[in-house]
C-alpha cells in the first residue's frame, strides 16, 4: 500500500512539474530575451518642427497616450545625460520613471533610456527629412525582469499598436499646428 501511494505521489509531482514548473521556466527564459518594438509615421512637416515634440516636456504630453507629465527639476532636458521624471497614468495608478537622454542630434536622432523593477528600455528616434514630408521611426528595445519576464511574450503586438497609435497622434498634432 505504501509503495502504491509513493508511485501515485511521484506521478502527481511529475505532472505538476510538467504542467506548472516547466512552462514557467520556459517563460522565464523567453522573457529574459531582448524585445524590440517598432513604429513609423509620415508627417507633412520638417524634421526641425517635429523634433521638439519628441523630448520637450510640454510637447510630449500632448500626443503620447498614458503620459501624465514629463518634468525636469533642473529645467534642462536637451543634452546627453539630462534626466526628467516621466509620470504615466493608467487605470488610476501613477507610475514614475526617470527618463534619460543618452544621445541627441538635433532634428535627426534621439536616444532615451529608462529603467524600473520590471523592465529596462531604450528608445531610438530617427527622423528623415524628405522633399515635402518627414519620416519618423521609433524603436524601443526592452529587457524585462521580475514579473515582466512572464508578461513580455504577451505584450509585443499591444506594444507595437500603442507605439503606432501614439505616432499617429503625433502626426495629427504636428500637422494641425503647422498648417499641413
C-alpha positions in Angstrom: 0.0 0.0 0.0 2.8 2.4 0.9 4.5 1.6 -2.4 1.3 2.4 -4.4 1.0 5.7 -2.5 4.6 6.6 -3.4 4.1 5.9 -7.1 0.9 7.9 -7.1 2.6 10.8 -5.3 5.5 10.7 -7.8 3.1 10.8 -10.7 1.3 13.8 -9.2 4.5 15.7 -8.6 5.8 14.8 -12.1 2.7 16.1 -13.8 2.6 19.2 -11.6 6.1 19.9 -12.8 5.2 19.4 -16.4 2.1 21.5 -16.2 3.3 24.3 -14.0 7.1 24.5 -13.5 8.2 23.7 -17.0 6.1 26.3 -18.7 7.1 28.9 -16.1 10.8 28.0 -16.7 10.3 28.4 -20.4 8.6 31.8 -19.9 11.5 32.9 -17.7 13.9 32.1 -20.4 11.9 33.7 -23.2 11.1 36.7 -21.0 14.7 37.4 -20.4 15.3 37.9 -24.1 15.5 41.2 -25.8 12.2 42.5 -27.2 12.2 45.1 -30.0 9.1 47.2 -30.8 8.9 49.4 -33.9 6.7 52.0 -35.4 6.9 54.6 -38.2 4.9 57.5 -39.5 5.0 60.0 -42.4 4.4 63.6 -41.3 3.8 66.5 -43.7 6.3 68.8 -41.9 10.0 69.4 -41.5 12.2 67.4 -39.1 13.1 70.7 -37.3 9.4 71.3 -36.5 8.8 67.6 -35.4 11.9 67.0 -33.3 10.9 69.1 -30.2 7.7 67.0 -29.9 9.9 64.0 -29.1 11.5 65.4 -25.9 10.3 68.8 -24.9 8.1 68.1 -21.8 5.1 70.3 -22.7 5.1 68.8 -26.2 5.5 65.1 -25.3 2.4 65.0 -23.0 0.2 66.3 -25.9 0.5 63.2 -28.1 1.8 60.3 -26.0 -1.1 58.3 -24.6 -0.8 57.5 -20.9 1.9 60.1 -20.2 0.6 62.3 -17.5 3.7 64.5 -17.2 7.3 64.9 -18.1 9.1 67.2 -15.7 12.7 68.1 -15.3 13.9 69.5 -12.0 16.9 71.2 -13.5 14.9 72.9 -16.3 17.3 71.3 -18.8 16.3 68.3 -20.9 18.1 68.7 -24.1 21.6 67.3 -23.7 23.1 63.8 -23.2 22.9 62.9 -19.5 19.9 65.1 -18.8 17.1 63.4 -16.9 13.4 64.0 -16.4 10.7 62.4 -14.4 8.2 60.6 -16.6 4.8 60.0 -14.9 2.5 57.5 -16.5 -1.2 57.3 -15.7 -3.1 54.1 -16.3 -6.1 52.7 -14.5 -5.9 55.4 -11.8 -2.4 54.3 -10.8 0.5 56.6 -11.3 3.9 55.2 -12.2 7.0 57.4 -12.3 10.2 56.6 -14.2 13.4 58.5 -14.7 13.9 59.2 -18.4 17.5 59.9 -19.5 18.7 61.4 -22.8 21.6 59.1 -24.0 22.2 60.8 -27.3 20.7 63.7 -29.2 21.5 65.0 -32.7 19.1 67.9 -33.3 16.3 67.2 -35.8 17.7 63.8 -36.8 18.4 61.4 -33.9 17.4 61.0 -30.2 18.1 58.1 -27.9 16.5 57.9 -24.4 16.5 55.2 -21.7 14.6 54.3 -18.6 14.6 51.6 -16.0 12.2 50.1 -13.5 11.8 47.0 -11.4 10.0 45.3 -14.3 11.9 46.5 -17.4 14.8 48.4 -18.8 14.3 50.1 -22.1 16.0 52.3 -24.7 14.0 54.3 -27.3 15.6 55.4 -30.5 14.0 58.1 -32.7 15.2 58.6 -36.2 13.9 61.5 -38.4 14.4 61.5 -42.1 13.6 64.8 -43.9 12.3 64.3 -47.5 11.1 66.9 -50.0 7.6 67.6 -48.7 7.5 65.4 -45.5 9.5 63.7 -42.9 9.6 60.1 -41.8 9.7 59.4 -38.0 10.9 56.0 -37.0 10.7 54.8 -33.4 12.4 51.7 -32.0 12.0 50.6 -28.4 14.3 47.8 -27.1 13.2 46.3 -23.8 14.7 43.8 -21.4 12.2 42.5 -18.9 12.9 41.3 -15.4 10.8 40.1 -12.4 7.2 39.8 -13.2 7.8 41.4 -16.6 9.5 38.2 -17.8 6.2 36.4 -17.6 4.3 39.2 -19.3 6.7 40.1 -22.1 5.8 37.4 -24.6 2.2 38.6 -24.5 2.9 42.3 -24.8 4.5 42.5 -28.3 1.6 43.2 -30.5 -0.1 45.5 -28.0 3.2 47.5 -27.5 3.6 48.0 -31.2 0.0 49.0 -31.7 0.4 51.6 -28.9 3.6 53.0 -30.5 1.9 53.3 -33.9 -1.2 54.9 -32.3 1.0 57.4 -30.5 2.8 58.3 -33.7 -0.5 58.8 -35.5 -1.4 61.3 -32.7 2.0 63.0 -33.2 1.3 63.3 -36.9 -2.2 64.8 -36.3 -0.9 67.2 -33.7 2.1 68.5 -35.8 0.1 68.8 -39.0 -2.8 70.6 -37.2 -0.5 73.1 -35.6 1.8 73.7 -38.6 -0.7 74.1 -41.4 -0.4 70.9 -43.3 
